[in-house]
Amino acid sequence: MARRGSVGHALKGIGRGLLWLLLIVLVAVLGVVLWARATSTPQVSGEVTLGGLSGPATVTRDRWGVPHIRAQTDEDAVFALGYVHWQDRAWQMDFQRRVVAGRLSEVLGAPALAQDKFLRTWGFQKAAETVLPALSEQARRLVQAYTAGVNAAMAQGQVAPEFRILGYTPEPWKEVDSVSWSKLMAYDLGGNMEDEVLNTRVMQRLGQQGLDEVTAPYPADGPTILSGDELAKTGTQPGAGLDTATLPESAIDALQAHLNAARELGLQAVPGKGSNDWVIGGSRTASGKPILADDPHLALTSPMLWYLADLQGPTLKAIGASIPGLPAIVIGRNERVAWGVTNTNPDVQDLYIEPADASFTQRQEIIKVKGGDDVTLTVRESRHGPVVSDAGASDVGPRVALRWTALQPGDTTMDAFLGLNYAQNWDDFKAALTRYVAPSQNFVYADVDGNTGYYAPGRVPLRDGWDGSLPVSGDGSREWTGFIPFEGLPHTYNPADGLVVTANNKVVPDSYAYSLGNERNWAEPYRAARITDLLTAKPDGLTVQDVKAVQLDTVSLVWQDMKDALLATQPDGELSRQALELLRGWDGNMRADAVAPTVFEAWLMQLQKMAQDELGNAATLNSLSVLKQLQSDGELCRNVAAQIQNCAAELRASLGRAADDLSARLGADPADWTYGRLHQVASNHRAFGDVTALAWLFNHSAPTSGGTNTVNVARPEQGTFRQTHGASYRQIIDLSDMNSSVFIGSLGQGGNPLGDHVSDQQPMWIEGQYLPMSTDAADWGRVRTLTLTPGT
């Protein structure tokens, strides 16, 4: 007994020792976390003395972390914006400038090399460096002030966790860094190189008819942003023949490599990607003054792209959504004017197959690679632009160069955005937009006097005799002949019907005097049609609450168009039959707690792959192209290898594949296939989102409603069902009482996972709630104020 007692006593001693060891480890971990938090989170109250200010400024963060900046000069207000941007989003800002410069491999190593080669070849940083000399004197002053503010925050010594994890110290901020990210935004929002690559493959394999099937033209009865009577200029467009591009598969693959690299950065065209904005005239509202709404649909990331801010100097008085790294409110309002933007998507890119005797310049790009040897990249340029078919390799087949408005020197788009911040009326608004270059956007406008308007600014090339949908010869026969003049760009002021709706749909009817692009350029008409239907169902008396309901609408018009064909399908087994029955009687509302949306989207995903056997790649049809095939029993439904002879057979087979896929993911009982189990927003970190050991700390996910081409866009990603794109920001501005306006971001103000306000907006965003877009301190809730005091 004594021996057993000794053993027990010893075991108890060991147990106590393990408990003490565990306690010590936990205390050590807690200490490290507290130290990391203390050294990475910024000072948000009290007082700090900073060089570069001309007078004191205050930064009052409200209960959601939105800074309300008050300064005695506009330059000091923008200085403070730069200061808080770096405080809250240091990693995001450094990452973005590294992307533009093609310097990711320096900190991420060889896995980022393909992205750096793409970025260096296209020359985004090279183009950004031509921006500053072209800007107005006022813009240069504000860029300088913003840069000084960023560097003042950097000097405070807080270090974002990403810098510690990757083991590097960010370099001082430069003025060019304050304009460079706009180049990547231009890529994400404007261009059709991807279309040209796909169209080339389609034309070479399937011909003209196949092109119309794979990328269905915009419907003749689809809604346009402007009507014929709102056009500033009408006329007959120049004839546009379809070129027959001949490129070997190796050249197409080389071009596709650039697009794949861009996708790794979250920059890609996806079906249903886009934005909504609209402006309602006072004749339609309860207040008698306009209401303006906007929700740009972009990649949902951690941290979120946008940073909400209220910026008040003597004459600069703007509140809305800024982008960390840029010294302006990009979308929002001032005291008199409100504006919103969506992507216009005119054709502003062309691929040129350069002839054998073409001349080129070349430069050497040295890419530093963490943990590896430097890589030397040879970049060649023709008179049209960078050669994008070889990524620095020796000559292999045709040399294909890219011409793009955003790569032309002297881009003054920053002048335009700063001008909008100051605009007091329609004339100021238009004057600011004359400086706009790229990416072309649909700007909606409203002011406190009750005026509304719309303008689509930017450089849009004029082409004579060709439509830009395919690569063309660089022999001089297919050159741009200029740009659409500003006064001829689509616009309207105080439209008679009191309503302008934009949802990336076709901008103008065919009576417009110029060409913005071919009939495949525009998003499907579903969102524009649904928004218009909802807003016009109530001919007057519209309120902010009504507009919220429209922004948050998740009813699928795609389902309404396809349901007859889908419901007529003959299932190939019991599981398919049960899945099909779940769709009968469904109203098309893509709710996260429902099962029918899961079946519909899984089925649509299968149908969207129907052209892959013809094209031999991963091409995904948009929903309009799928609909056209089902309506016409189209050729793409046929699959000889799978013994599918018509669309009825394709519907049966695709339903079976969808049901089997959902059964494997969610279990054998279709009643359990709730949409939100699969369909979840994926706001993932750009660097660590796929790193298992870190993803849990940096990524943010939750079930969401919405689907392909619903107004509240939430297209599930092929293969994963995740929502990776959507309403990255929402605003609704009431011109009868500016401080009753509302806005919301997709995640939170903070970028530091150990800090505050990292994701506190996400539950509100999902539930359809908003924050007050107010400059009145009574609306801010609990606040913390930091006073910035000038010093040497």
Secondary structure as GFF3:
##gff-version 3
##sequence-region A 1 792
A	DSSP	alpha_helix	2	40	.	.	.	ID=ss1
A	DSSP	beta_strand	46	51	.	.	.	ID=ss2
A	DSSP	beta_strand	57	61	.	.	.	ID=ss3
A	DSSP	beta_strand	67	71	.	.	.	ID=ss4
A	DSSP	alpha_helix	74	101	.	.	.	ID=ss5
A	DSSP	alpha_helix	105	108	.	.	.	ID=ss6
A	DSSP	three_ten_helix	110	112	.	.	.	ID=ss7
A	DSSP	alpha_helix	113	122	.	.	.	ID=ss8
A	DSSP	alpha_helix	124	128	.	.	.	ID=ss9
A	DSSP	three_ten_helix	132	134	.	.	.	ID=ss10
A	DSSP	alpha_helix	137	154	.	.	.	ID=ss11
A	DSSP	alpha_helix	161	166	.	.	.	ID=ss12
A	DSSP	alpha_helix	177	189	.	.	.	ID=ss13
A	DSSP	alpha_helix	193	214	.	.	.	ID=ss14
A	DSSP	three_ten_helix	228	230	.	.	.	ID=ss15
A	DSSP	beta_strand	240	241	.	.	.	ID=ss16
A	DSSP	alpha_helix	249	264	.	.	.	ID=ss17
A	DSSP	beta_strand	275	280	.	.	.	ID=ss18
A	DSSP	three_ten_helix	282	284	.	.	.	ID=ss19
A	DSSP	beta_strand	291	299	.	.	.	ID=ss20
A	DSSP	beta_strand	301	302	.	.	.	ID=ss21
A	DSSP	beta_strand	307	312	.	.	.	ID=ss22
A	DSSP	beta_strand	317	322	.	.	.	ID=ss23
A	DSSP	beta_strand	329	333	.	.	.	ID=ss24
A	DSSP	beta_strand	337	343	.	.	.	ID=ss25
A	DSSP	beta_strand	349	354	.	.	.	ID=ss26
A	DSSP	beta_strand	361	367	.	.	.	ID=ss27
A	DSSP	beta_strand	375	381	.	.	.	ID=ss28
A	DSSP	beta_strand	399	404	.	.	.	ID=ss29
A	DSSP	three_ten_helix	405	407	.	.	.	ID=ss30
A	DSSP	alpha_helix	413	422	.	.	.	ID=ss31
A	DSSP	alpha_helix	426	433	.	.	.	ID=ss32
A	DSSP	beta_strand	441	447	.	.	.	ID=ss33
A	DSSP	beta_strand	452	455	.	.	.	ID=ss34
A	DSSP	beta_strand	465	466	.	.	.	ID=ss35
A	DSSP	beta_strand	472	473	.	.	.	ID=ss36
A	DSSP	three_ten_helix	486	488	.	.	.	ID=ss37
A	DSSP	beta_strand	491	493	.	.	.	ID=ss38
A	DSSP	beta_strand	499	502	.	.	.	ID=ss39
A	DSSP	alpha_helix	526	536	.	.	.	ID=ss40
A	DSSP	alpha_helix	544	551	.	.	.	ID=ss41
A	DSSP	alpha_helix	557	567	.	.	.	ID=ss42
A	DSSP	alpha_helix	574	581	.	.	.	ID=ss43
A	DSSP	alpha_helix	596	607	.	.	.	ID=ss44
A	DSSP	alpha_helix	612	615	.	.	.	ID=ss45
A	DSSP	alpha_helix	623	632	.	.	.	ID=ss46
A	DSSP	three_ten_helix	635	637	.	.	.	ID=ss47
A	DSSP	alpha_helix	647	666	.	.	.	ID=ss48
A	DSSP	three_ten_helix	670	672	.	.	.	ID=ss49
A	DSSP	alpha_helix	675	678	.	.	.	ID=ss50
A	DSSP	beta_strand	680	685	.	.	.	ID=ss51
A	DSSP	alpha_helix	692	698	.	.	.	ID=ss52
A	DSSP	beta_strand	700	703	.	.	.	ID=ss53
A	DSSP	beta_strand	725	727	.	.	.	ID=ss54
A	DSSP	beta_strand	729	734	.	.	.	ID=ss55
A	DSSP	three_ten_helix	738	740	.	.	.	ID=ss56
A	DSSP	beta_strand	742	745	.	.	.	ID=ss57
A	DSSP	alpha_helix	762	767	.	.	.	ID=ss58
A	DSSP	beta_strand	771	772	.	.	.	ID=ss59
A	DSSP	three_ten_helix	777	779	.	.	.	ID=ss60
A	DSSP	beta_strand	784	791	.	.	.	ID=ss61
###
